Amino acid sequence: MVISRYVGARVRRKEDPRLITGSSQYVDDIKLPGMLHVAFVRSSYPHARIRGIDTSAAQAMPGVVAVFTGPDLAAQLKGKPELVPGEAPHPEEQKPEGIPVPPEEPIAVDRTLYVGQPIAVVVATSAATARDAAEAVTVDYEPLPAVIDPEEAMREGAPQLYPDIPNNIGERWERKHGDVESAFAQAHVVVEQRFRQQRLAGIPMEPRAIVAAPDPLTRGVTVWSSTQAPHWNRNALAAALGLAHGQVRIIAPEVGGGFGVKIGAYQEDFILAALALKLHRPVKWVETRAEHLMATNHGRDQVVDYELAADANGRLLGLRARIVQNLGAYPRGLYLPSTTGLMSCGCYDIPAVDIEAYGVYTNTMAVGAYRGAGRPEAAYYIERMMDLLARRLGKDPAEVRRINYIPPDKFPYTTAAGEKYDTGEYEKALDKALEVSRYSEWRQKQQELRQQGRYIGIGLASYVEICGFGPYESAVVRVEPSGAVTVYTGTSPHGQGLETALAQLVAEHLGADFDQIVVLHGDTQSVPEGHGTMGSRSLVVGGGAVMIALEHIKEKARQIAAHLLEAAAEDVEFADGKWRVKGAPDRAVTLAQIAEAAYAGNVPEGMEPGLVATDFFAPPDEVFPFGTHVAVVEVFPDTGAVKLLAYYSVDDCGPRINPLLVEGQVHGGLAQGIAQALWEEVRYDETGQLLTGTLMDYAIPKASMLIDFVTDETVTPSPLNPLGAKGIGEAATIGSTPTIANAVMDALAPFGIEHIDIPMTPEKIWRALQKAKQV
């Protein structure tokens, strides 16, 4: 029996020493000779015509090098800037047939479409001077009618953002499958509910940051960027600047979190690259928190009408849904309505669906990828509906879920919504969650506490999500002459610990010294192609590419070992970190000895020297992790406050390379999902002004607002990648929001309250309680 030394072990992160000592490098740490600083003049109107811009006062200020408007930079941007829309599982659905996709101007030229849109850019010798000068620029606006609500934007007569997109509808997606009319006609019960899912901000530890410098050797540009997808940015900038890929180098040093909002190029990326080439000097911009809240992609923001039909036992017969996605002003989230629709069935065997989904432009910041992007939305709706169904039938929420799960013997399974799941054992995760949470004990305690006037709620949610997106990922594994190993990966982690996980794979499969394994990423010059980190793809796809490369290295190493040991290659095996002759463990060589021979040319006849493999992994399809969460809360009727008492998370992401890293991802995901359920919300007023423009207004969770989480697992491997992995980066966020919402509504059940839209703030709960008392 082979015992794993590294795979499955709780290995501490290789990344942490440099991060916790502050000795590593973020974009803001970069200082180049002659560097200039950039600040932006941003629109104060959600919709207005720009009649004129007066930059004279700003240009006269000491330290100001230049002030540019849109027309000033047009000549530098030779191609149309394209902002990559994000983690779409089905790219063909990003550009609906017959609906034009509007371009996004780097700087507004004639019209502004949202508060915070760049109008002018100031370049100065210091960041403070640039900001002061930006405030001195005056803009002559002609205010235009604005539309903020997506359903209002769809109506005839609403203000139009684009003349060639009627009713502001930028995407339509629909799916009809099975006999929906019959399902609803014969149903014993039909549950209907309207949901509004709020808009969220990413709030990574590090905001967006860019340094761009001209490259005199290539006559191109080098850009340091806090991005999740360096190669996507390289491709977009090269196209916009009229340069070859080799003339644009993108480097992502340390990236302090992304959560999806750092996917793809933004206006500022194009502008700074163009400025560096125009001025022949390095330029730098670091986003403020206020800029982040108004001008970095938002997430979620949907309104949905759901109907669920079931028989008397609670078995689901059909689903109807109308999904309206607020796209904001630009097409960065065209895939969100269809992704929500595709995942609308959740874990359940629903035979008939009728789903309509729309993406609608409004005069707000664009909505794009944010931890899960379409999948958390879908899970929230179906899991709330399952609780509403259970309440209507007088059944336990766990019972209703159990009888509707897709059974394991039906996988691979294509849902009525059209998505194909790889593997799943949903009941196993449910049983584990009920066991570790002591669910039945909490139910008994709940009844006892209600007799004492305390309102305890127990929430349950099962989720399935889609991740591991292609089209491919690259890897280079190079064994150095000393036996040390360097790995280059096309994915570009931003805090997940991938350097550690990939090093564990190398140590396990090559016998390399873990401390002498270096994983490099985030530089388009060292890794020619890649697709970055998003959609929980880094280990599933990036790790898959590394595994293929490792297999090629192992085969070559085996042949060299056989040559050194004077044995037949088929008689040599890799065991206990060495290559040895079968049945003769004393006749063995180490990776270092093999590498030394490989680079000395001491190899079998006809074999090239060296020990390097370059490989790509293109997954045949996406993978579908799943799980069940249980939460216990207490609601205080006098104030509407919610106290989190316990949280249990059982997640199935396939085999775990490093349980410590998985738990870290789960803890972070739970914090975000719980915060969506209870606190976070980006809000605009009816005129399009941002009301949550600072962290005094936008509530992100503090450690004191959360509790210790209990995490557990089931293991259901996927057959679609070499590791059997399923991804964990977004799972906890997807499962936790409906779990908390269901727990709060369970606590409020004695008052007859069936639904409150998230975030379930104390004010909302208090108002609902006051209304219930009047009935």
C-alpha positions in Angstrom: 0.0 0.0 0.0 1.4 3.4 -1.0 1.0 6.0 1.7 0.8 9.6 0.5 3.4 11.9 2.2 2.1 15.2 0.8 -1.2 14.8 -1.0 -4.0 15.0 1.6 -1.6 16.4 4.2 -2.3 19.6 6.2 0.8 21.3 4.8 1.3 24.9 5.9 1.3 27.5 3.1 4.6 28.2 1.3 3.2 31.7 0.6 2.7 32.8 4.2 6.2 33.7 5.4 6.6 36.4 2.8 3.1 37.7 3.3 2.9 37.8 7.1 6.4 39.5 7.3 5.4 42.1 4.7 8.5 41.2 2.6 6.6 40.4 -0.6 5.6 42.8 -3.3 2.2 44.3 -4.3 1.6 46.6 -7.2 1.6 49.7 -4.9 5.2 48.7 -3.7 6.5 49.2 -7.2 8.6 52.4 -7.7 10.3 53.1 -11.0 12.6 56.0 -12.0 10.6 58.9 -13.4 7.3 57.5 -12.3 4.2 59.7 -12.6 0.9 59.3 -10.8 -2.6 59.2 -12.2 -6.0 60.4 -10.8 -9.3 60.3 -12.5 -12.1 62.8 -12.9 -15.3 60.7 -12.6 -18.9 61.5 -13.5 -21.1 62.8 -10.8 -24.2 62.1 -12.9 -25.6 58.7 -13.8 -26.7 59.9 -17.2 -25.6 63.1 -18.8 -24.3 64.7 -22.0 -20.8 66.2 -21.7 -21.0 69.7 -23.1 -17.5 70.6 -22.2 -14.5 70.0 -19.9 -12.3 72.8 -18.6 -8.9 71.5 -17.6 -7.0 74.8 -17.5 -7.0 75.2 -13.7 -5.7 71.7 -13.3 -3.0 72.1 -15.9 -1.7 75.3 -14.3 -1.1 73.5 -10.9 2.5 72.9 -9.9 3.5 69.2 -10.5 0.8 68.5 -13.1 2.3 67.0 -16.2 -0.8 66.7 -18.3 -4.5 66.4 -18.3 -6.2 64.2 -20.9 -9.9 63.7 -22.0 -11.3 61.0 -24.2 -10.5 62.5 -27.6 -6.9 63.1 -26.4 -6.3 59.4 -26.0 -8.3 58.2 -29.0 -5.3 58.1 -31.3 -3.3 56.0 -28.8 -6.0 53.4 -28.6 -5.9 52.0 -32.1 -8.3 49.1 -31.5 -11.6 48.8 -29.7 -11.0 48.0 -26.0 -12.7 44.8 -25.0 -13.4 44.1 -21.4 -13.4 40.4 -20.7 -16.8 39.5 -19.3 -15.7 36.9 -16.8 -16.3 33.3 -15.9 -19.0 32.3 -18.3 -19.6 28.6 -18.5 -21.0 28.9 -22.0 -19.1 31.6 -24.0 -21.5 31.3 -26.9 -24.2 32.7 -24.7 -22.3 35.9 -23.9 -23.3 37.6 -27.2 -27.0 36.8 -27.9 -27.9 36.5 -31.6 -29.5 39.6 -32.9 -28.6 41.8 -29.8 -25.6 44.1 -30.3 -23.0 44.3 -27.6 -22.1 47.9 -27.0 -18.5 49.0 -26.7 -17.1 50.4 -23.5 -15.2 53.6 -23.9 -12.1 53.9 -21.7 -13.1 57.5 -21.0 -16.5 59.0 -21.6 -16.5 61.2 -24.7 -20.0 62.5 -25.3 -22.2 60.9 -22.6 -21.8 59.5 -19.1 -23.7 56.3 -18.2 -23.1 55.8 -14.5 -21.8 57.7 -11.5 -18.0 57.1 -11.3 -17.4 56.7 -15.0 -14.0 58.2 -16.0 -14.3 61.5 -17.8 -10.7 62.9 -17.7 -7.3 61.7 -16.4 -4.7 63.8 -14.6 -1.0 62.9 -14.6 1.2 64.5 -12.0 4.5 64.0 -10.1 2.7 62.8 -7.0 -0.5 61.0 -6.2 -1.7 63.8 -3.9 -1.1 66.4 -6.6 -2.9 64.3 -9.2 -5.9 64.0 -6.9 -6.0 67.8 -6.1 -5.8 68.6 -9.8 -8.6 66.2 -10.6 -10.8 68.2 -8.3 -9.9 71.4 -10.1 -11.3 70.0 -13.5 -14.8 71.3 -14.2 -17.3 69.5 -16.4 -20.3 71.1 -18.1 -23.1 68.5 -17.9 -26.5 68.3 -19.5 -28.4 65.9 -17.2 -30.4 63.2 -19.0 -33.1 60.9 -17.7 -31.7 57.9 -15.9 -33.1 54.5 -15.1 -31.9 52.4 -12.1 -34.3 49.6 -11.7 -33.9 46.8 -14.4 -37.7 46.1 -14.5 -38.4 49.8 -15.1 -35.7 49.8 -17.7 -37.5 47.1 -19.7 -40.7 49.1 -20.0 -41.7 51.1 -23.0 -40.8 54.8 -22.6 -37.9 54.1 -20.2 -34.7 56.1 -20.8 -32.5 54.2 -23.3 -28.8 53.7 -22.7 -28.2 52.6 -26.3 -30.2 53.5 -29.3 -29.9 50.1 -31.0 -30.9 48.1 -27.9 -34.7 48.4 -27.5 -36.0 48.4 -23.9 -32.4 48.1 -22.7 -32.5 44.4 -23.0 -28.9 43.2 -23.6 -29.5 39.5 -23.2 -32.4 37.0 -23.6 -32.1 33.4 -22.6 -34.9 30.8 -22.2 -35.3 27.1 -21.6 -38.5 25.0 -21.9 -38.3 21.3 -21.2 -41.0 18.8 -20.3 -44.7 19.3 -19.9 -44.8 22.3 -17.7 -48.5 23.1 -18.1 -49.4 19.6 -17.1 -47.0 19.6 -14.1 -48.7 22.7 -12.7 -52.2 21.6 -13.5 -51.9 18.3 -11.6 -49.9 19.7 -8.7 -51.2 19.3 -5.2 -49.4 22.5 -4.2 -47.9 25.4 -6.1 -45.5 27.7 -4.3 -44.9 31.2 -5.6 -42.3 33.7 -4.5 -40.7 36.9 -5.7 -37.1 37.4 -4.8 -34.9 40.4 -5.0 -31.2 39.6 -4.6 -29.2 42.7 -3.7 -26.1 44.2 -5.3 -22.7 43.5 -3.7 -19.2 44.9 -3.8 -16.1 42.8 -3.9 -14.0 44.7 -1.2 -10.8 42.7 -1.6 -8.0 43.4 0.9 -6.1 45.2 -1.9 -8.1 47.4 -4.3 -7.2 47.5 -8.0 -3.8 48.9 -8.8 -1.8 49.4 -12.0 1.7 50.5 -13.0 2.5 50.8 -16.7 5.9 51.5 -18.2 7.1 51.7 -21.7 9.4 48.9 -22.8 12.2 50.3 -25.0 13.3 46.9 -26.2 10.0 45.7 -27.6 8.6 49.2 -28.2 5.6 47.9 -26.2 4.6 48.2 -22.6 5.0 46.3 -19.3 2.0 46.5 -16.9 2.0 45.4 -13.3 -1.6 44.8 -12.4 -3.6 43.4 -9.5 -5.5 41.0 -11.7 -6.8 37.5 -11.6 -6.2 36.9 -15.4 -2.9 38.4 -16.6 -3.1 36.7 -20.1 -6.6 38.0 -20.7 -5.4 41.5 -19.9 -2.4 41.1 -22.2 -4.7 40.0 -25.1 -7.1 42.9 -24.5 -4.4 45.6 -24.2 -2.5 44.3 -27.2 -5.7 44.5 -29.3 -6.6 48.0 -28.1 -3.0 49.4 -28.5 -2.4 47.7 -31.9 0.5 45.7 -30.5 1.6 42.1 -30.8 1.2 39.9 -27.7 4.9 39.8 -27.3 5.0 43.6 -26.9 2.7 43.6 -23.9 3.8 42.0 -20.7 1.5 41.7 -17.8 2.8 40.9 -14.3 0.5 40.2 -11.4 2.7 40.2 -8.3 0.9 39.5 -5.0 -2.8 40.0 -5.5 -4.6 40.7 -2.2 -7.9 39.0 -3.1 -10.1 39.3 -6.1 -13.4 37.4 -5.6 -14.1 37.8 -9.3 -14.1 41.6 -9.5 -10.4 41.6 -10.7 -11.2 39.4 -13.8 -10.6 41.1 -17.1 -9.3 44.6 -18.1 -11.0 47.8 -16.9 -10.9 51.2 -18.4 -8.0 52.2 -16.2 -5.9 49.3 -17.6 -6.2 50.7 -21.1 -5.7 54.3 -20.1 -2.5 53.7 -18.1 -1.0 51.6 -20.8 -1.8 54.3 -23.4 -0.4 57.0 -21.1 2.9 55.1 -20.6 3.4 54.9 -24.4 2.3 58.5 -25.0 4.4 60.1 -22.3 7.3 57.6 -22.5 7.4 57.4 -18.7 6.0 55.0 -16.1 2.6 55.8 -14.6 0.9 54.5 -11.5 -2.7 54.4 -10.2 -4.0 52.8 -7.0 -7.8 52.7 -6.5 -9.2 54.3 -3.5 -12.0 52.5 -1.5 -14.5 55.1 -2.7 -13.5 54.4 -6.3 -13.7 50.7 -5.7 -17.3 51.0 -4.5 -18.4 53.1 -7.4 -16.3 51.9 -10.3 -15.3 48.2 -9.8 -17.6 45.6 -11.0 -20.5 44.9 -8.6 -22.1 41.4 -8.1 -25.6 39.8 -8.0 -28.5 42.3 -8.4 -31.4 40.2 -9.7 -35.1 40.2 -9.3 -36.8 36.8 -9.9 -40.3 35.4 -9.9 -40.4 31.6 -9.1 -43.1 29.0 -9.1 -42.7 25.5 -7.9 -45.2 22.6 -8.4 -45.2 19.5 -6.2 -47.4 16.5 -5.4 -48.8 15.8 -2.0 -45.6 14.1 -0.9 -43.5 17.0 -1.8 -42.0 15.5 -5.0 -41.2 18.3 -7.5 -43.2 18.3 -10.7 -42.2 21.5 -12.4 -40.6 24.9 -12.1 -41.3 28.3 -13.7 -38.9 31.2 -13.3 -38.5 34.7 -14.7 -35.1 36.1 -14.0 -34.2 39.8 -14.6 -30.5 40.6 -14.2 -29.4 44.2 -13.7 -26.3 44.4 -16.0 -25.5 48.0 -15.1 -24.2 50.3 -17.9 -21.9 47.8 -19.7 -21.9 44.2 -20.9 -19.6 42.6 -18.4 -22.2 40.2 -17.0 -24.1 39.0 -20.1 -23.6 35.4 -19.0 -25.2 35.9 -15.6 -28.9 35.4 -16.5 -28.2 32.2 -18.5 -25.9 30.8 -15.8 -28.6 31.4 -13.1 -31.1 29.8 -15.4 -28.9 26.8 -16.2 -28.3 26.1 -12.4 -31.9 26.8 -11.4 -32.8 23.1 -10.7 -30.1 22.8 -8.0 -29.6 19.3 -6.6 -33.1 18.2 -7.6 -34.7 15.9 -10.2 -37.2 18.3 -11.7 -38.8 16.9 -14.8 -40.2 20.1 -16.4 -39.0 23.8 -16.4 -40.0 27.0 -18.1 -37.3 29.6 -17.6 -37.0 33.1 -19.0 -33.9 35.2 -18.3 -33.1 38.8 -19.2 -30.0 41.0 -18.9 -31.0 44.7 -18.7 -28.8 47.8 -18.9 -29.3 50.5 -16.3 -27.5 53.7 -15.3 -25.4 52.0 -12.6 -21.9 50.5 -12.4 -21.6 47.3 -14.4 -22.4 44.0 -12.7 -20.0 41.1 -13.4 -18.3 38.2 -11.7 -18.4 38.0 -7.9 -17.7 34.8 -6.0 -19.9 32.3 -7.8 -21.4 34.5 -10.5 -24.8 33.2 -11.3 -24.6 30.0 -9.2 -25.1 31.6 -5.8 -28.2 33.3 -7.2 -29.7 30.1 -8.5 -28.9 28.2 -5.3 -30.5 30.9 -3.2 -33.8 30.8 -5.1 -34.3 27.0 -5.3 -33.3 26.5 -1.6 -35.6 29.2 -0.4 -38.4 27.6 -2.5 -37.7 24.2 -1.0 -38.2 25.6 2.5 -41.4 27.4 1.4 -42.6 24.1 0.0 -41.7 22.2 3.2 -43.6 24.8 5.3 -46.7 24.6 3.0 -46.8 20.8 3.3 -45.9 20.7 7.0 -42.8 18.6 6.4 -39.3 18.9 7.6 -37.0 20.7 5.2 -34.6 17.8 5.2 -37.3 15.4 4.2 -38.5 17.4 1.2 -34.9 17.7 -0.1 -34.1 14.0 0.4 -37.0 12.8 -1.8 -36.1 15.1 -4.6 -32.3 14.7 -4.9 -30.9 13.4 -8.2 -30.0 9.8 -7.3 -26.3 8.8 -7.7 -27.1 6.1 -10.3 -28.4 8.8 -12.7 -25.0 10.6 -13.1 -23.8 12.0 -15.4 -27.2 13.8 -15.3 -28.5 16.5 -17.6 -31.0 18.7 -15.8 -34.2 20.0 -17.3 -32.6 23.4 -17.3 -29.9 22.0 -19.7 -26.8 21.6 -17.5 -24.9 18.3 -17.4 -23.6 17.3 -13.9 -20.6 15.0 -13.7 -21.1 13.2 -10.3 -23.1 13.7 -7.1 -24.1 11.9 -3.9 -26.3 14.6 -2.4 -28.0 12.4 0.2 -24.6 11.4 1.7 -23.8 15.1 2.3 -27.2 15.7 3.8 -26.8 12.8 6.2 -23.4 14.0 7.2 -24.6 17.5 7.8 -27.6 16.3 9.9 -25.2 14.1 12.0 -22.4 16.7 12.7 -25.0 19.4 13.4 -27.0 17.3 15.8 -30.0 18.5 13.8 -32.7 16.5 15.6 -31.3 17.8 19.0 -31.5 21.4 17.7 -35.1 20.8 16.6 -36.1 19.5 20.1 -34.3 22.4 21.7 -36.0 24.9 19.4 -39.4 23.8 20.7 -38.3 24.1 24.3 -36.9 27.6 23.8 -40.0 28.8 22.0 -42.0 28.0 25.1 -39.6 30.4 26.9 -40.2 33.1 24.3 -36.9 32.7 22.5 -37.0 32.4 18.7 -34.4 30.0 17.4 -34.2 29.2 13.7 -32.6 26.2 12.1 -31.7 26.7 8.4 -30.8 24.0 5.9 -29.6 24.3 2.3 -28.1 21.9 -0.2 -26.2 23.3 -3.2 -24.5 22.2 -6.3 -22.3 24.5 -8.3 -20.5 24.6 -11.6 -16.7 25.2 -11.8 -13.5 24.1 -13.4 -14.0 26.1 -16.6 -11.8 25.7 -19.7 -10.9 26.1 -22.3 -7.5 24.9 -21.1 -4.6 25.6 -18.7 -0.9 25.3 -19.2 2.0 24.1 -17.1 5.7 23.8 -17.3 7.5 21.5 -14.9 11.3 21.9 -14.9 13.5 19.7 -12.8 16.7 21.7 -12.3 20.2 19.9 -12.4 20.3 20.0 -8.6 16.9 18.2 -8.3 15.1 21.3 -7.3 11.9 21.9 -9.3 10.3 25.0 -10.8 6.7 24.9 -11.9 5.2 27.6 -14.2 1.4 27.7 -14.2 -1.0 29.6 -16.4 -3.4 30.1 -13.6 -2.8 33.1 -11.4 -3.8 32.6 -7.8 -4.7 35.6 -5.6 -4.6 34.1 -2.1 -5.8 30.5 -2.4 -2.5 28.8 -1.6 -2.1 27.2 -5.0 1.7 27.4 -4.8 1.5 25.1 -1.8 -1.0 22.7 -3.4 1.0 22.4 -6.7 4.2 21.9 -4.7 2.6 19.1 -2.8 1.7 17.4 -6.1 5.3 17.7 -7.3 6.8 16.4 -4.0 4.4 13.5 -4.0 4.8 12.4 -7.6 8.5 13.2 -8.2 10.0 12.8 -4.7 11.4 16.3 -4.8 12.3 18.2 -1.7 9.2 20.3 -0.8 11.3 23.2 0.3 13.1 23.2 -3.1 10.0 23.5 -5.2 9.1 26.9 -6.6 5.8 27.7 -8.2 5.8 30.7 -10.5 2.7 32.4 -12.0 1.3 35.7 -13.0 3.8 36.8 -15.6 2.9 36.5 -19.3 6.5 36.5 -20.3 7.4 33.4 -18.3 4.1 31.6 -19.0 3.2 32.2 -22.6 -0.5 31.2 -22.3 -3.0 30.8 -19.5 -6.5 31.7 -18.4 -6.0 32.8 -14.8 -8.0 32.1 -11.7 -11.8 32.2 -11.5 -14.6 29.8 -11.2 -12.7 27.5 -8.9 -10.6 26.3 -11.8 -7.0 26.7 -10.5 -6.6 23.2 -9.1 -9.1 21.4 -11.3 -7.7 22.7 -14.6 -4.3 24.2 -13.6 -3.6 21.2 -11.4 -4.7 18.9 -14.2 -2.1 20.4 -16.5 0.6 20.0 -13.8 -0.3 16.4 -13.4 0.0 15.7 -17.1 3.4 17.3 -17.1 4.4 15.3 -14.0 3.5 12.1 -15.7 5.8 13.0 -18.7 8.6 13.9 -16.3 8.2 10.6 -14.4 8.3 8.5 -17.5 11.5 10.2 -18.7 13.0 9.9 -15.2 12.2 6.2 -15.1 14.0 5.6 -18.4 17.0 7.6 -17.2 16.9 5.7 -13.9 16.9 2.4 -15.7 19.9 3.6 -17.7 21.8 4.5 -14.5 20.8 1.3 -12.8 21.6 -0.8 -15.8 18.1 -2.3 -15.7 15.2 -2.6 -18.1 12.8 0.4 -17.9 9.8 -1.9 -17.2 11.7 -3.2 -14.1 12.0 0.3 -12.6 9.3 1.7 -10.3 8.8 4.9 -8.4 8.3 4.2 -4.7 9.1 6.0 -1.4 10.3 9.1 -3.3 12.9 7.2 -5.3 13.3 5.2 -8.6 14.3 1.6 -7.8 14.5 -1.8 -9.3 11.5 -3.9 -8.5 12.3 -6.4 -5.8 15.6 -4.7 -5.0 15.0 -1.6 -3.0 18.7 -1.0 -2.4 19.2 -0.4 -6.1 17.7 3.0 -6.4 18.4 6.6 -7.5 17.0 9.9 -6.4 15.5 12.7 -8.4 18.6 14.7 -7.9 20.8 11.9 -9.3 18.5 11.5 -12.3 18.5 15.3 -13.0 22.2 15.5 -12.7 22.5 12.8 -15.3 19.8 14.3 -17.5 21.7 17.6 -17.8 25.1 16.0 -18.1 23.8 14.1 -21.2 24.1 10.7 -19.4 20.8 9.5 -20.9 19.7 6.5 -23.0 20.7 6.6 -26.6 18.4 8.8 -28.7 17.0 10.7 -25.8 17.4 14.5 -25.6 19.0 15.8 -22.5 17.2 17.8 -19.8 14.2 17.1 -17.6 11.4 19.5 -18.6 7.8 19.0 -19.6 5.3 21.6 -21.1 1.7 20.5 -21.2 -1.8 21.8 -21.5 -5.0 20.3 -20.0 -8.3 21.0 -21.7 -11.1 19.6 -19.5 -13.9 17.8 -21.4 -16.5 19.5 -19.3 -17.1 21.4 -16.1 -17.3 19.8 -12.7 -20.0 20.2 -10.0 -19.1 20.3 -6.3 -21.9 20.1 -3.8 -22.8 20.0 -0.2 -25.2 20.7 2.6 -25.0 23.4 5.3 -26.9 23.8 8.5 -27.1 27.1 10.6 -28.7 27.9 13.9 -29.7 31.6 14.6 -31.7 33.5 17.2 -33.9 36.4 16.3 -34.7 39.0 18.9 -38.3 40.3 18.1 -37.9 43.6 20.0 -35.0 44.8 17.8 -35.0 42.5 14.8 -31.4 41.6 15.5 -30.0 38.2 14.4 -27.5 36.3 16.4 -25.6 33.4 14.8 -25.4 30.5 17.2 -23.9 27.6 15.2 -22.8 26.9 11.6 -22.0 23.5 10.1 -20.7 23.1 6.6 -20.3 19.8 4.8 -18.8 20.2 1.3 -17.8 17.7 -1.4 -15.0 19.0 -3.6 -13.6 15.6 -4.5 -10.2 14.5 -3.1 -8.6 17.3 -1.0 -4.9 17.9 -1.8 -4.5 20.0 1.3 -7.4 20.0 3.9 -5.9 23.1 5.5 -6.3 25.1 2.3 -9.8 23.8 1.8 -10.9 24.9 5.2 -9.4 28.3 4.6 -11.4 28.7 1.4 -14.6 27.4 3.2 -14.2 29.9 6.1 -13.7 32.8 3.8 -16.6 31.7 1.6 -18.9 31.4 4.6 -18.0 34.9 5.8 -19.0 36.3 2.4 -22.2 34.3 2.1 -23.4 35.0 5.6 -22.6 38.7 5.1 -24.8 38.7 1.9 -27.7 37.1 3.9 -27.5 39.6 6.8 -25.6 42.8 6.1 -24.0 43.7 2.7 -25.7 45.8 0.0 -24.7 48.3 -2.6 -27.5 50.9 -2.9 -28.4 53.6 -5.3 -31.1 56.1 -4.8 -33.9 56.6 -7.4 -31.8 59.2 -9.2 -28.8 56.9 -9.6 -26.6 58.4 -6.9 -24.6 55.8 -4.9 -25.6 55.8 -1.3 -23.0 53.2 -0.1 -19.9 55.1 -1.3 -17.7 54.4 1.7 -17.1 51.6 4.2 -19.0 53.7 6.7 -22.1 53.0 4.6 -21.3 49.5 3.1 -21.3 46.8 5.8 -18.6 44.1 5.5 -18.4 41.6 8.3 -16.0 41.9 11.2 -14.6 38.9 13.0 -16.7 39.7 16.0 -19.9 39.3 13.9 -19.0 35.7 13.1 -18.4 32.5 15.0 -16.3 29.4 14.9 -17.5 27.2 12.0 -17.7 23.4 12.0 -16.6 22.0 8.7 -16.7 18.4 7.4 -16.6 16.6 4.0 -17.8 13.8 1.8 -15.6 12.8 -1.2 -17.1 12.1 -4.6 -14.4 12.3 -7.3 -14.9 13.7 -10.8 -13.9 11.6 -13.8 -13.2 14.7 -15.8 -9.7 15.7 -14.6 -6.5 13.8 -13.4 -7.0 14.7 -9.8 -10.7 14.0 -9.5 -11.0 17.4 -8.0 -14.2 19.5 -8.1 -13.2 23.0 -6.8 -13.9 24.7 -3.5 -13.3 28.4 -3.9 -17.0 29.4 -4.2 -18.8 26.5 -2.7 -19.2 27.9 0.8 -20.5 31.3 -0.4 -23.1 29.5 -2.5 -24.3 27.3 0.3 -24.3 29.8 3.2 -26.6 32.6 1.9 -29.7 30.4 1.6 -28.8 28.5 4.8 -28.8 31.7 6.8 -31.9 33.0 5.1 -33.8 29.8 5.8 -32.6 29.9 9.4 -33.9 33.4 10.0 -37.3 32.6 8.3 -37.5 29.5 10.4 -37.1 31.6 13.5 -39.9 33.9 12.3 -42.3 31.1 11.5 -44.4 31.5 14.7 -45.2 35.0 13.5 -46.5 33.8 10.1 -43.7 35.5 8.2 -42.8 33.5 5.1 -40.2 35.7 3.3 -38.0 38.7 3.7 -35.5 39.7 1.0 -31.8 39.7 1.8 -30.0 41.3 3.4 -32.1 40.5 6.4 -31.2 43.5 8.4 -32.7 44.2 11.9 -34.8 47.0 10.4 -36.3 44.7 7.8 -37.0 42.0 10.3 -38.5 44.5 12.9 -40.8 46.0 10.3 -42.0 42.6 9.2 -42.7 41.7 12.8 -44.7 44.9 13.3 -46.7 44.2 10.2 -47.3 40.6 11.3 -48.6 41.8 14.7 -51.2 44.0 12.9 -52.7 41.1 11.0 
